[in-house]
């Protein structure tokens, strides 16, 4: 296997040095910070990532204040009281993306977030307690119990909320395969994901770096993303 130090050196060269690369690292929230984050923020980020999937990220970002207004600040209690007719009305509401499947996903995720929050004293406390050693298990749980929270959507949701995690982007997979890891070009099977997880945990042991940073460094070490 390629030493991660070589991957790090390549990323630093491509990004203009160690300090420049460091500025590109995603924030990793502490368990305390995740635990104090309101359920509404998790629900909002789920919705943002679901709406950005297969769509222009910039358009969703620009419309986001309107999303917040239309969906009552993503307060799960308020949204949980909406009638079926009120949910259906969003399909013609110009403040949001009028895609019924994505609107329905929010409706279903309201109950998902509420259930987890009731069981664990807050969605953030549940997420904070989930061990980084079992990211594959967390991905499977989000896919099974949430709505439209599979694959990359779930990973970007976790990353943006500050949960330490790797992301299987095209560049990251290129790096992993170049080290000799036997995985598919699109590693979606549990078998492949467990191999990816094991490799990142090994690098984590060697370097002490968070999985999120290891993943971003790997992504910066190849591809067309030069400084």
ChimeraX commands (.cxc) that place a marker at each C-alpha (Angstrom):
marker #1 position 0.00,0.00,0.00 radius 0.5
marker #1 position 1.17,3.56,-0.76 radius 0.5
marker #1 position 2.22,5.45,2.36 radius 0.5
marker #1 position -0.23,8.23,3.15 radius 0.5
marker #1 position 2.73,10.54,3.56 radius 0.5
marker #1 position 3.33,10.31,-0.20 radius 0.5
marker #1 position -0.32,11.19,-0.86 radius 0.5
marker #1 position -0.03,14.13,1.53 radius 0.5
marker #1 position 3.14,15.41,-0.13 radius 0.5
marker #1 position 1.50,15.22,-3.56 radius 0.5
marker #1 position -1.53,17.14,-2.32 radius 0.5
marker #1 position 0.66,19.85,-0.76 radius 0.5
marker #1 position 2.60,20.27,-4.01 radius 0.5
marker #1 position -0.63,20.56,-6.01 radius 0.5
marker #1 position -2.25,23.05,-3.62 radius 0.5
marker #1 position 0.65,25.41,-3.01 radius 0.5
marker #1 position 2.11,24.06,0.21 radius 0.5
marker #1 position 1.13,22.66,3.59 radius 0.5
marker #1 position -0.51,25.84,4.92 radius 0.5
marker #1 position -2.59,26.29,1.75 radius 0.5
marker #1 position -3.76,22.68,1.90 radius 0.5
marker #1 position -4.64,23.02,5.58 radius 0.5
marker #1 position -7.06,25.84,4.76 radius 0.5
marker #1 position -9.02,23.44,2.53 radius 0.5
marker #1 position -9.75,20.97,5.31 radius 0.5
marker #1 position -13.42,20.57,6.31 radius 0.5
marker #1 position -14.49,21.37,9.85 radius 0.5
marker #1 position -14.87,18.37,12.13 radius 0.5
marker #1 position -17.34,19.10,14.92 radius 0.5
marker #1 position -16.68,17.87,18.45 radius 0.5
marker #1 position -19.12,15.42,19.99 radius 0.5
marker #1 position -20.27,18.21,22.29 radius 0.5
marker #1 position -20.99,20.54,19.36 radius 0.5
marker #1 position -22.87,17.86,17.44 radius 0.5
marker #1 position -24.88,17.02,20.55 radius 0.5
marker #1 position -25.93,20.64,21.02 radius 0.5
marker #1 position -26.99,21.15,17.39 radius 0.5
marker #1 position -30.75,21.45,17.04 radius 0.5
marker #1 position -32.83,18.85,15.23 radius 0.5
marker #1 position -33.98,21.58,12.84 radius 0.5
marker #1 position -30.43,22.03,11.50 radius 0.5
marker #1 position -30.02,18.34,10.78 radius 0.5
marker #1 position -33.38,18.27,9.00 radius 0.5
marker #1 position -32.45,21.39,7.03 radius 0.5
marker #1 position -29.13,19.94,5.89 radius 0.5
marker #1 position -30.73,16.64,4.90 radius 0.5
marker #1 position -33.17,18.61,2.75 radius 0.5
marker #1 position -30.45,20.77,1.19 radius 0.5
marker #1 position -28.34,17.75,0.24 radius 0.5
marker #1 position -31.35,15.88,-1.16 radius 0.5
marker #1 position -32.34,18.89,-3.27 radius 0.5
marker #1 position -28.81,19.46,-4.52 radius 0.5
marker #1 position -28.48,15.83,-5.66 radius 0.5
marker #1 position -28.71,15.85,-9.45 radius 0.5
marker #1 position -29.38,19.59,-9.46 radius 0.5
marker #1 position -27.38,22.83,-9.45 radius 0.5
marker #1 position -25.86,23.31,-6.01 radius 0.5
marker #1 position -25.64,27.06,-6.63 radius 0.5
marker #1 position -29.34,27.38,-7.44 radius 0.5
marker #1 position -30.32,25.61,-4.21 radius 0.5
marker #1 position -27.85,27.71,-2.21 radius 0.5
marker #1 position -29.30,30.92,-3.65 radius 0.5
marker #1 position -32.87,29.81,-2.92 radius 0.5
marker #1 position -32.10,28.53,0.56 radius 0.5
marker #1 position -33.52,31.50,2.51 radius 0.5
marker #1 position -36.82,30.83,0.73 radius 0.5
marker #1 position -36.64,27.15,1.67 radius 0.5
marker #1 position -36.14,28.14,5.30 radius 0.5
marker #1 position -39.16,30.43,5.15 radius 0.5
marker #1 position -41.42,27.99,3.33 radius 0.5
marker #1 position -40.58,25.07,5.63 radius 0.5
marker #1 position -40.91,27.02,8.90 radius 0.5
marker #1 position -37.22,26.99,9.69 radius 0.5
marker #1 position -37.31,23.18,9.45 radius 0.5
marker #1 position -38.80,22.93,12.92 radius 0.5
marker #1 position -39.74,19.22,13.18 radius 0.5
marker #1 position -42.63,19.89,15.56 radius 0.5
marker #1 position -44.21,22.48,13.25 radius 0.5
marker #1 position -43.70,20.38,10.13 radius 0.5
marker #1 position -45.02,17.31,11.93 radius 0.5
marker #1 position -48.38,19.07,12.37 radius 0.5
marker #1 position -48.90,19.88,8.68 radius 0.5
marker #1 position -51.84,18.23,6.97 radius 0.5
marker #1 position -51.48,16.14,3.80 radius 0.5
marker #1 position -53.04,19.03,1.88 radius 0.5
marker #1 position -50.44,21.45,3.21 radius 0.5
marker #1 position -47.64,19.13,2.15 radius 0.5
marker #1 position -49.15,18.74,-1.31 radius 0.5
marker #1 position -49.34,22.54,-1.65 radius 0.5
marker #1 position -45.53,22.69,-1.65 radius 0.5
marker #1 position -45.57,21.08,-5.08 radius 0.5
marker #1 position -46.75,24.45,-6.44 radius 0.5
marker #1 position -44.81,26.70,-4.04 radius 0.5
marker #1 position -42.27,28.76,-6.00 radius 0.5
marker #1 position -40.11,29.23,-2.92 radius 0.5
marker #1 position -38.92,25.62,-3.12 radius 0.5
marker #1 position -37.99,23.07,-5.77 radius 0.5
marker #1 position -41.37,21.77,-6.86 radius 0.5
marker #1 position -40.38,18.14,-7.02 radius 0.5
marker #1 position -42.88,16.02,-5.15 radius 0.5
marker #1 position -40.44,13.18,-4.46 radius 0.5
marker #1 position -38.05,15.56,-2.72 radius 0.5
marker #1 position -40.87,17.26,-0.83 radius 0.5
marker #1 position -42.13,13.86,0.27 radius 0.5
marker #1 position -38.60,12.98,1.40 radius 0.5
marker #1 position -38.65,15.95,3.77 radius 0.5
marker #1 position -42.05,14.89,5.09 radius 0.5
marker #1 position -40.71,11.40,5.82 radius 0.5
marker #1 position -37.45,12.71,7.29 radius 0.5
marker #1 position -39.39,14.85,9.75 radius 0.5
marker #1 position -40.62,11.66,11.39 radius 0.5
marker #1 position -37.20,10.01,11.08 radius 0.5
marker #1 position -35.48,12.88,12.91 radius 0.5
marker #1 position -38.23,13.04,15.53 radius 0.5
marker #1 position -38.02,9.31,16.25 radius 0.5
marker #1 position -34.24,9.30,16.60 radius 0.5
marker #1 position -34.40,12.43,18.75 radius 0.5
marker #1 position -36.99,10.90,21.09 radius 0.5
marker #1 position -34.97,7.71,21.45 radius 0.5
marker #1 position -31.61,9.38,22.11 radius 0.5
marker #1 position -32.35,12.79,23.59 radius 0.5
marker #1 position -31.56,14.61,20.36 radius 0.5
marker #1 position -30.58,13.69,16.81 radius 0.5
marker #1 position -27.16,15.27,17.34 radius 0.5
marker #1 position -26.44,13.19,20.44 radius 0.5
marker #1 position -27.24,10.04,18.49 radius 0.5
marker #1 position -25.01,11.08,15.60 radius 0.5
marker #1 position -22.16,12.12,17.90 radius 0.5
marker #1 position -22.24,8.75,19.66 radius 0.5
marker #1 position -21.99,6.73,16.46 radius 0.5
marker #1 position -18.36,5.49,16.25 radius 0.5
marker #1 position -16.25,6.58,13.29 radius 0.5
marker #1 position -15.04,2.96,13.09 radius 0.5
marker #1 position -18.49,2.01,11.74 radius 0.5
marker #1 position -19.22,4.62,9.08 radius 0.5
marker #1 position -20.54,1.87,6.80 radius 0.5
marker #1 position -23.09,0.96,9.46 radius 0.5
marker #1 position -24.14,4.60,9.81 radius 0.5
marker #1 position -24.57,4.90,6.05 radius 0.5
marker #1 position -26.74,1.79,6.03 radius 0.5
marker #1 position -28.86,3.13,8.89 radius 0.5
marker #1 position -29.47,6.47,7.17 radius 0.5
marker #1 position -30.39,4.73,3.94 radius 0.5
marker #1 position -32.79,2.30,5.64 radius 0.5
marker #1 position -34.53,4.63,8.07 radius 0.5
marker #1 position -34.24,7.99,6.33 radius 0.5
marker #1 position -35.70,9.01,2.99 radius 0.5
marker #1 position -33.39,9.54,-0.01 radius 0.5
marker #1 position -30.37,9.43,2.31 radius 0.5
marker #1 position -28.34,6.84,0.47 radius 0.5
marker #1 position -24.96,7.05,-1.24 radius 0.5
marker #1 position -23.24,10.41,-1.69 radius 0.5
marker #1 position -26.23,12.35,-0.36 radius 0.5
marker #1 position -25.79,10.82,3.08 radius 0.5
marker #1 position -22.04,11.42,3.01 radius 0.5
marker #1 position -22.35,15.08,2.11 radius 0.5
marker #1 position -25.00,15.49,4.81 radius 0.5
marker #1 position -22.62,14.02,7.40 radius 0.5
marker #1 position -19.63,16.05,6.16 radius 0.5
marker #1 position -21.51,19.35,6.20 radius 0.5
marker #1 position -22.81,18.77,9.69 radius 0.5
marker #1 position -19.27,18.14,10.87 radius 0.5
marker #1 position -19.49,14.41,11.47 radius 0.5
marker #1 position -16.06,12.91,10.82 radius 0.5
marker #1 position -16.35,10.79,7.68 radius 0.5
marker #1 position -14.71,9.90,4.40 radius 0.5
marker #1 position -16.39,10.59,1.06 radius 0.5
marker #1 position -16.02,8.24,-1.89 radius 0.5
marker #1 position -15.62,10.89,-4.58 radius 0.5
marker #1 position -14.18,9.95,-7.95 radius 0.5
marker #1 position -10.75,11.35,-7.04 radius 0.5
marker #1 position -10.72,9.59,-3.66 radius 0.5
marker #1 position -11.57,6.28,-5.30 radius 0.5
marker #1 position -8.81,6.87,-7.88 radius 0.5
marker #1 position -6.30,7.25,-5.04 radius 0.5
marker #1 position -7.56,4.18,-3.20 radius 0.5
marker #1 position -7.39,2.02,-6.33 radius 0.5
marker #1 position -3.90,3.34,-7.13 radius 0.5
marker #1 position -2.69,2.10,-3.74 radius 0.5
marker #1 position -3.76,-1.42,-4.69 radius 0.5
marker #1 position -7.12,-1.52,-2.93 radius 0.5
marker #1 position -9.35,-3.96,-4.81 radius 0.5
marker #1 position -12.60,-2.00,-5.14 radius 0.5
marker #1 position -14.91,-1.07,-7.99 radius 0.5
marker #1 position -14.70,2.32,-9.72 radius 0.5
marker #1 position -17.98,3.10,-7.97 radius 0.5
marker #1 position -17.70,1.32,-4.61 radius 0.5
marker #1 position -21.30,0.97,-3.48 radius 0.5
marker #1 position -21.36,-2.64,-2.27 radius 0.5
marker #1 position -20.95,-3.34,1.43 radius 0.5
marker #1 position -17.85,-5.40,0.61 radius 0.5
marker #1 position -16.15,-2.49,-1.13 radius 0.5
marker #1 position -17.24,0.09,1.44 radius 0.5
marker #1 position -15.82,-2.01,4.25 radius 0.5
marker #1 position -12.49,-2.14,2.40 radius 0.5
marker #1 position -12.54,1.64,1.98 radius 0.5
marker #1 position -13.41,2.07,5.66 radius 0.5
marker #1 position -10.58,-0.23,6.73 radius 0.5
marker #1 position -8.08,1.71,4.64 radius 0.5
marker #1 position -9.12,5.07,6.06 radius 0.5
marker #1 position -9.02,3.70,9.60 radius 0.5
marker #1 position -5.50,2.40,8.95 radius 0.5
marker #1 position -4.42,5.84,7.71 radius 0.5
marker #1 position -6.15,7.39,10.74 radius 0.5
marker #1 position -4.08,5.15,13.02 radius 0.5
marker #1 position -0.88,6.05,11.20 radius 0.5
marker #1 position -1.40,9.82,11.02 radius 0.5
marker #1 position -3.84,10.76,13.76 radius 0.5
marker #1 position -5.77,12.82,11.20 radius 0.5
marker #1 position -9.59,12.83,11.07 radius 0.5
marker #1 position -11.23,10.75,8.35 radius 0.5
marker #1 position -12.66,13.93,6.82 radius 0.5
marker #1 position -9.16,15.40,6.42 radius 0.5
marker #1 position -7.68,12.17,5.07 radius 0.5
marker #1 position -10.47,12.03,2.51 radius 0.5
marker #1 position -10.02,15.67,1.43 radius 0.5
marker #1 position -6.23,15.30,1.21 radius 0.5
marker #1 position -6.63,12.22,-0.99 radius 0.5
marker #1 position -9.05,14.11,-3.24 radius 0.5
marker #1 position -6.59,17.01,-3.55 radius 0.5
marker #1 position -3.73,14.71,-4.54 radius 0.5
marker #1 position -5.06,13.73,-7.99 radius 0.5
marker #1 position -7.35,14.89,-10.77 radius 0.5
marker #1 position -7.76,18.32,-12.30 radius 0.5
marker #1 position -8.02,20.32,-9.07 radius 0.5
marker #1 position -4.63,22.01,-9.24 radius 0.5
marker #1 position -4.03,25.30,-7.43 radius 0.5
marker link #1:1,2 radius 0.2
marker link #1:2,3 radius 0.2
marker link #1:3,4 radius 0.2
marker link #1:4,5 radius 0.2
marker link #1:5,6 radius 0.2
marker link #1:6,7 radius 0.2
marker link #1:7,8 radius 0.2
marker link #1:8,9 radius 0.2
marker link #1:9,10 radius 0.2
marker link #1:10,11 radius 0.2
marker link #1:11,12 radius 0.2
marker link #1:12,13 radius 0.2
marker link #1:13,14 radius 0.2
marker link #1:14,15 radius 0.2
marker link #1:15,16 radius 0.2
marker link #1:16,17 radius 0.2
marker link #1:17,18 radius 0.2
marker link #1:18,19 radius 0.2
marker link #1:19,20 radius 0.2
marker link #1:20,21 radius 0.2
marker link #1:21,22 radius 0.2
marker link #1:22,23 radius 0.2
marker link #1:23,24 radius 0.2
marker link #1:24,25 radius 0.2
marker link #1:25,26 radius 0.2
marker link #1:26,27 radius 0.2
marker link #1:27,28 radius 0.2
marker link #1:28,29 radius 0.2
marker link #1:29,30 radius 0.2
marker link #1:30,31 radius 0.2
marker link #1:31,32 radius 0.2
marker link #1:32,33 radius 0.2
marker link #1:33,34 radius 0.2
marker link #1:34,35 radius 0.2
marker link #1:35,36 radius 0.2
marker link #1:36,37 radius 0.2
marker link #1:37,38 radius 0.2
marker link #1:38,39 radius 0.2
marker link #1:39,40 radius 0.2
marker link #1:40,41 radius 0.2
marker link #1:41,42 radius 0.2
marker link #1:42,43 radius 0.2
marker link #1:43,44 radius 0.2
marker link #1:44,45 radius 0.2
marker link #1:45,46 radius 0.2
marker link #1:46,47 radius 0.2
marker link #1:47,48 radius 0.2
marker link #1:48,49 radius 0.2
marker link #1:49,50 radius 0.2
marker link #1:50,51 radius 0.2
marker link #1:51,52 radius 0.2
marker link #1:52,53 radius 0.2
marker link #1:53,54 radius 0.2
marker link #1:54,55 radius 0.2
marker link #1:55,56 radius 0.2
marker link #1:56,57 radius 0.2
marker link #1:57,58 radius 0.2
marker link #1:58,59 radius 0.2
marker link #1:59,60 radius 0.2
marker link #1:60,61 radius 0.2
marker link #1:61,62 radius 0.2
marker link #1:62,63 radius 0.2
marker link #1:63,64 radius 0.2
marker link #1:64,65 radius 0.2
marker link #1:65,66 radius 0.2
marker link #1:66,67 radius 0.2
marker link #1:67,68 radius 0.2
marker link #1:68,69 radius 0.2
marker link #1:69,70 radius 0.2
marker link #1:70,71 radius 0.2
marker link #1:71,72 radius 0.2
marker link #1:72,73 radius 0.2
marker link #1:73,74 radius 0.2
marker link #1:74,75 radius 0.2
marker link #1:75,76 radius 0.2
marker link #1:76,77 radius 0.2
marker link #1:77,78 radius 0.2
marker link #1:78,79 radius 0.2
marker link #1:79,80 radius 0.2
marker link #1:80,81 radius 0.2
marker link #1:81,82 radius 0.2
marker link #1:82,83 radius 0.2
marker link #1:83,84 radius 0.2
marker link #1:84,85 radius 0.2
marker link #1:85,86 radius 0.2
marker link #1:86,87 radius 0.2
marker link #1:87,88 radius 0.2
marker link #1:88,89 radius 0.2
marker link #1:89,90 radius 0.2
marker link #1:90,91 radius 0.2
marker link #1:91,92 radius 0.2
marker link #1:92,93 radius 0.2
marker link #1:93,94 radius 0.2
marker link #1:94,95 radius 0.2
marker link #1:95,96 radius 0.2
marker link #1:96,97 radius 0.2
marker link #1:97,98 radius 0.2
marker link #1:98,99 radius 0.2
marker link #1:99,100 radius 0.2
marker link #1:100,101 radius 0.2
marker link #1:101,102 radius 0.2
marker link #1:102,103 radius 0.2
marker link #1:103,104 radius 0.2
marker link #1:104,105 radius 0.2
marker link #1:105,106 radius 0.2
marker link #1:106,107 radius 0.2
marker link #1:107,108 radius 0.2
marker link #1:108,109 radius 0.2
marker link #1:109,110 radius 0.2
marker link #1:110,111 radius 0.2
marker link #1:111,112 radius 0.2
marker link #1:112,113 radius 0.2
marker link #1:113,114 radius 0.2
marker link #1:114,115 radius 0.2
marker link #1:115,116 radius 0.2
marker link #1:116,117 radius 0.2
marker link #1:117,118 radius 0.2
marker link #1:118,119 radius 0.2
marker link #1:119,120 radius 0.2
marker link #1:120,121 radius 0.2
marker link #1:121,122 radius 0.2
marker link #1:122,123 radius 0.2
marker link #1:123,124 radius 0.2
marker link #1:124,125 radius 0.2
marker link #1:125,126 radius 0.2
marker link #1:126,127 radius 0.2
marker link #1:127,128 radius 0.2
marker link #1:128,129 radius 0.2
marker link #1:129,130 radius 0.2
marker link #1:130,131 radius 0.2
marker link #1:131,132 radius 0.2
marker link #1:132,133 radius 0.2
marker link #1:133,134 radius 0.2
marker link #1:134,135 radius 0.2
marker link #1:135,136 radius 0.2
marker link #1:136,137 radius 0.2
marker link #1:137,138 radius 0.2
marker link #1:138,139 radius 0.2
marker link #1:139,140 radius 0.2
marker link #1:140,141 radius 0.2
marker link #1:141,142 radius 0.2
marker link #1:142,143 radius 0.2
marker link #1:143,144 radius 0.2
marker link #1:144,145 radius 0.2
marker link #1:145,146 radius 0.2
marker link #1:146,147 radius 0.2
marker link #1:147,148 radius 0.2
marker link #1:148,149 radius 0.2
marker link #1:149,150 radius 0.2
marker link #1:150,151 radius 0.2
marker link #1:151,152 radius 0.2
marker link #1:152,153 radius 0.2
marker link #1:153,154 radius 0.2
marker link #1:154,155 radius 0.2
marker link #1:155,156 radius 0.2
marker link #1:156,157 radius 0.2
marker link #1:157,158 radius 0.2
marker link #1:158,159 radius 0.2
marker link #1:159,160 radius 0.2
marker link #1:160,161 radius 0.2
marker link #1:161,162 radius 0.2
marker link #1:162,163 radius 0.2
marker link #1:163,164 radius 0.2
marker link #1:164,165 radius 0.2
marker link #1:165,166 radius 0.2
marker link #1:166,167 radius 0.2
marker link #1:167,168 radius 0.2
marker link #1:168,169 radius 0.2
marker link #1:169,170 radius 0.2
marker link #1:170,171 radius 0.2
marker link #1:171,172 radius 0.2
marker link #1:172,173 radius 0.2
marker link #1:173,174 radius 0.2
marker link #1:174,175 radius 0.2
marker link #1:175,176 radius 0.2
marker link #1:176,177 radius 0.2
marker link #1:177,178 radius 0.2
marker link #1:178,179 radius 0.2
marker link #1:179,180 radius 0.2
marker link #1:180,181 radius 0.2
marker link #1:181,182 radius 0.2
marker link #1:182,183 radius 0.2
marker link #1:183,184 radius 0.2
marker link #1:184,185 radius 0.2
marker link #1:185,186 radius 0.2
marker link #1:186,187 radius 0.2
marker link #1:187,188 radius 0.2
marker link #1:188,189 radius 0.2
marker link #1:189,190 radius 0.2
marker link #1:190,191 radius 0.2
marker link #1:191,192 radius 0.2
marker link #1:192,193 radius 0.2
marker link #1:193,194 radius 0.2
marker link #1:194,195 radius 0.2
marker link #1:195,196 radius 0.2
marker link #1:196,197 radius 0.2
marker link #1:197,198 radius 0.2
marker link #1:198,199 radius 0.2
marker link #1:199,200 radius 0.2
marker link #1:200,201 radius 0.2
marker link #1:201,202 radius 0.2
marker link #1:202,203 radius 0.2
marker link #1:203,204 radius 0.2
marker link #1:204,205 radius 0.2
marker link #1:205,206 radius 0.2
marker link #1:206,207 radius 0.2
marker link #1:207,208 radius 0.2
marker link #1:208,209 radius 0.2
marker link #1:209,210 radius 0.2
marker link #1:210,211 radius 0.2
marker link #1:211,212 radius 0.2
marker link #1:212,213 radius 0.2
marker link #1:213,214 radius 0.2
marker link #1:214,215 radius 0.2
marker link #1:215,216 radius 0.2
marker link #1:216,217 radius 0.2
marker link #1:217,218 radius 0.2
marker link #1:218,219 radius 0.2
marker link #1:219,220 radius 0.2
marker link #1:220,221 radius 0.2
marker link #1:221,222 radius 0.2
marker link #1:222,223 radius 0.2
marker link #1:223,224 radius 0.2
marker link #1:224,225 radius 0.2
marker link #1:225,226 radius 0.2
marker link #1:226,227 radius 0.2
view
